[in-house]
């Protein structure tokens, strides 16, 4: 077997691999000799079939296997000896396409090697962690929001307005006949909630307690009950009471609605939640500081194939964000812009750097962390959690999508610990502005 280099340009590599016919024939003979003891053939005892007959019977198939194994082995030996790590799957092409048994096999091999990643000086990184304390004002604001969300309704004189609650009886009829499930008594409906058929709630705006009103609506064509879909219905409504929204009182009863034993206990829970929220937001800001500094400090050649693939993905994703109603892939060809390519270079550079630092420092994602990530993701599919869990277990790509952000965060934590970070006390508004600044950047 011979391996000769044909290209060495930056990270691009090209080689020509020659496997002689004699080598292939030897591999075929080895395979036949290995299988011979178990082969039976008419006229011969098990294990006694002559080699020439075996070669005639099974040689062509084994030759293909031997060729593939030889090429794969040559590639692996070359990578082991050279130390190269291909950025993407190497491209292999047979040169002598008119090959026949007995000829040498000549294969062209090409790939882009991953670059050598330079080491970084952690002490040159200047990181600052924003610290926000959850004071009384922030806790009171959060309590006010909870009270508003847990609003009560109190009796109102006069006409019902959007946002008011109407307590009423109703009987729904299609073609003059009441239908099953179309009636209720003392039903509390918040006008504007969109919980009833489109057009229903709007017709109750302006009603008063004691008033009777016929509401005419048409069921949507895609309505769940087929016998009602697309049909016009009349609901005879009797309004019993009109109520206006009133925020819940901030007291122990409110606390119990949210699972706390008392108002003081609820305040403690809110303080802990706010602390976690502020800490998470501050971490986002500091992570961006870190990535910006790494991007400026560390420079190395980037595999063009990785940059092109990332730029295409960015362009494709942003196009779909700008065209949310277009879900398929039958759209015009999307050409990455210079801005997309610049962002792709940053992402590829930082991705390779973090991967290298994680590998060198033995950063790993544990089974427990993966299980937790899968369970968290599975909650987005109520009733299908088990199916999602099984899907991820069988799908390496899905596992990598969940593992990658965990790995990245663990590497970031490692770097922050090695570099050290100062703390700066700021207001909630300052932290919010810093987070919004992150969102404004691509």
C-alpha positions, 0 to 999 in steps of 0.5 A: 500500500502506498500513500502519497500527498497531492495537496497541502494548502492551508488546512486542505489535504489531498492524498492518493492511496494505492492498494496493490492487486496482490494485497487485495488477493491476500486479504481475500485468501485470509477471509476464505481461510478464516471461513473455510472450516464452517463452509459446507458444499455438496460433495464435500464434508464441512470444512473440506471444500477446496480453496479454489472452489471457495474462491470461485464461489465467494471471491467476488463478494469477498473482494468487495469487502476486502477493498472497502476494508483496505481503503478504510484501514489505509485512511485510519492508518494515515490519520493515526500517523499524521495526527490530522483530524478531518473537519468533516467526513473525508471525500474518497473517489476511486481513480481507476474506474475501469478497474478489474480483478487483479488491478491495483486500486487507486483512491483519491482522498481529500479533506480539511484538517482541523487546525491546531488550537493555540493555548489561551492565557486565562489571566488575560481575560477580564470578566465582571459578574453583575450582581442584583439584590432582590430588595423589598421593591422588587419583591413587592412588584412581583407580589403585585403581578401575582395578585393581578394574575390571581384576580378576583371578580366583584359585582358590577352595576351597569353594562359588561365591558371587555375584561369583565366576567359575565355569569349566565345561563345559555342554551345552544340550538341548531335549526331550532333544536338544542344540541348536546353539550350546548347548555350550561347554568351559572357559567362564568365567562370573561369577555375577551378571553377567547374561550368561546366560539369566535364572535360569541363574547363580542355579542355579550359586551354591553349586557346587564344583569337580568337581560336576555340575549340571543347570540348567533354564531357559526361554528368553524369549519374545522370544529372538533364536533363534526355534526356542528362544524360550519353550522349556524347556532343560536344561543339563548342567554340569560345574564345573571350577574356582571362582575368587574376584575379586582386584584386579589388581596396580598395576604396569606390567602393569596400565598396559599393559592401559590402553594406557600404557607403564609405571605412571609413564606411566599415572599421568601420564595419570590426572593429566591426565584428573583435571585435565580433569575438575576443570576441567570441573566448576569451569567448570560452577560458575562458569558458574552463578555468571555466569548467576545474576549476569546474571539479577539484573543485567539486566532487560527485558520478555520476550515472553509467547509465548516464556515460555509455550512454554518453560514448557510445554516444561519442564512436559512434560519434567519430567512425562516424567521423573516418568513414564519408562514413558510414552513417547507424547503421549497423556497428560493435559494438563500445566499449567505451575506457577508454578515452571515459569513462573519458570524459563522466564522465567529461561531466556528472559531469559538466552537472549535476553541471550546471543544478543544479546551473541554477535551484538554481539561476532561470536561464531560457531560454526565449521564445524570445531566443528560437525563435531566436535559431529556426530561426537561425537554420532554415536558414540552410534549405532554402525554408523549414524554415516554415516546420522546425519551425513547426517540432521543435514546435511539437518535444520536443527532438528538442526543448531540443537540441536547449535549452540546449546550450543556458541554459548552456551559460547563467549559465556560464555567471552567474558564470563568473559574480559571480566569476569575471574575470580579463582582459589580453591584447594579440595579435591576434596570441596568441588568435588564439593559445589558440583557437587551443589548445581547438580544439586539446583537445577531 
